[in-house]
Amino acid sequence: MTLGARINVRLHSSEKIDIQAEAAVAGLTVSDFVRKKCTGVRVVHRFDSQVVRELRAIHADLRVVCERAKITPAEMQAVLRQIKQCLEDLSESRWGVVP
C-alpha cells in the first residue's frame, strides 16, 4: 500500500515534542505513531514490553522460590495476585501496552 495522502495538523510545540517522544519510545516514526493512534491501533512501547517480560520472569522465579521455601499456598497466592495485578495495571497503562 502506497501512502500518499497527507493531513496537516497545527500543534503547540509542547504537543509536538510529546508526540515525538512517545513515537521514539515505541520505536516508530512520528507518521507511523500518529497513524496507529488515529486509527485505533494499540501502540506497544518497547520499554513497557520489556518490563512486562521481566515481571513475568520474576513471577515464575518467585513461584519456584515459594515452593522450595515451603511458603503456604495462601501466602504464595497473595503475592502472586499482587504481581498479576501489577502486570494488568501496566498492560492497561495510558499507552495501551499489550503484554
C-alpha positions as CSV (number, residue, x, y, z in Angstrom):
1,M,0.0,0.0,0.0
2,T,1.4,3.3,-1.0
3,L,1.0,6.2,1.4
4,G,0.4,9.4,-0.4
5,A,-2.4,11.3,1.4
6,R,-1.5,13.9,4.0
7,I,-3.2,15.7,6.8
8,N,-1.7,18.8,8.2
9,V,-2.4,19.5,11.9
10,R,-1.4,22.5,13.9
11,L,0.0,21.7,17.4
12,H,1.6,23.5,20.2
13,S,5.3,22.9,20.3
14,S,5.0,21.0,23.6
15,E,2.4,18.7,21.9
16,K,4.8,18.0,19.0
17,I,7.6,17.2,21.5
18,D,5.3,14.8,23.4
19,I,4.3,13.0,20.2
20,Q,7.9,12.7,19.0
21,A,9.0,11.4,22.4
22,E,6.2,8.8,22.5
23,A,6.9,7.7,18.9
24,A,10.6,7.2,19.8
25,V,9.8,5.2,22.9
26,A,7.5,2.9,20.7
27,G,10.3,2.6,18.1
28,L,8.1,4.2,15.4
29,T,8.4,7.2,13.1
30,V,6.1,10.0,14.0
31,S,3.9,9.3,11.0
32,D,3.5,5.6,12.0
33,F,2.8,6.5,15.6
34,V,0.1,9.1,14.7
35,R,-1.4,6.8,12.1
36,K,-1.7,4.0,14.6
37,K,-3.1,6.2,17.3
38,C,-5.7,7.8,15.0
39,T,-6.9,4.5,13.6
40,G,-7.3,2.9,17.0
41,V,-4.4,0.5,16.7
42,R,-2.8,-0.2,20.1
43,V,0.8,1.1,20.3
44,V,3.2,-1.1,22.2
45,H,6.1,0.8,23.8
46,R,9.3,-1.1,23.8
47,F,10.2,-0.1,27.4
48,D,6.9,-1.3,28.8
49,S,7.0,-4.6,26.8
50,Q,10.4,-5.3,28.3
51,V,9.1,-4.6,31.8
52,V,6.2,-7.0,31.3
53,R,8.6,-9.7,30.1
54,E,10.8,-9.2,33.1
55,L,7.9,-9.2,35.5
56,R,6.7,-12.5,34.0
57,A,10.1,-14.0,34.6
58,I,10.2,-12.7,38.2
59,H,6.7,-14.2,38.7
60,A,7.9,-17.6,37.5
61,D,11.0,-17.5,39.7
62,L,9.0,-16.4,42.7
63,R,6.7,-19.4,42.3
64,V,9.7,-21.7,42.4
65,V,11.2,-19.9,45.5
66,C,7.9,-20.1,47.3
67,E,7.5,-23.8,46.6
68,R,11.0,-24.5,47.8
69,A,10.7,-22.3,50.9
70,K,7.5,-24.1,51.9
71,I,5.5,-20.9,52.0
72,T,1.9,-21.7,52.4
73,P,-0.3,-21.8,49.3
74,A,-2.4,-18.9,50.7
75,E,0.7,-16.7,51.2
76,M,2.1,-17.6,47.8
77,Q,-1.3,-16.9,46.1
78,A,-1.5,-13.4,47.8
79,V,2.0,-12.5,46.5
80,L,1.2,-13.9,43.0
81,R,-2.1,-12.0,42.9
82,Q,-0.2,-8.7,43.6
83,I,2.2,-9.4,40.8
84,K,-0.6,-10.3,38.4
85,Q,-2.3,-7.1,39.3
86,C,0.9,-5.1,38.6
87,L,1.1,-6.8,35.2
88,E,-2.5,-6.0,34.4
89,D,-2.1,-2.4,35.6
90,L,0.9,-2.0,33.4
91,S,-0.9,-3.6,30.4
92,E,-3.7,-1.1,30.7
93,S,-1.4,1.9,31.1
94,R,-2.1,5.1,29.2
95,W,-0.1,3.6,26.3
96,G,-2.2,0.5,25.9
97,V,0.5,-2.0,26.2
98,V,-0.3,-5.5,25.1
99,P,1.6,-8.0,27.3
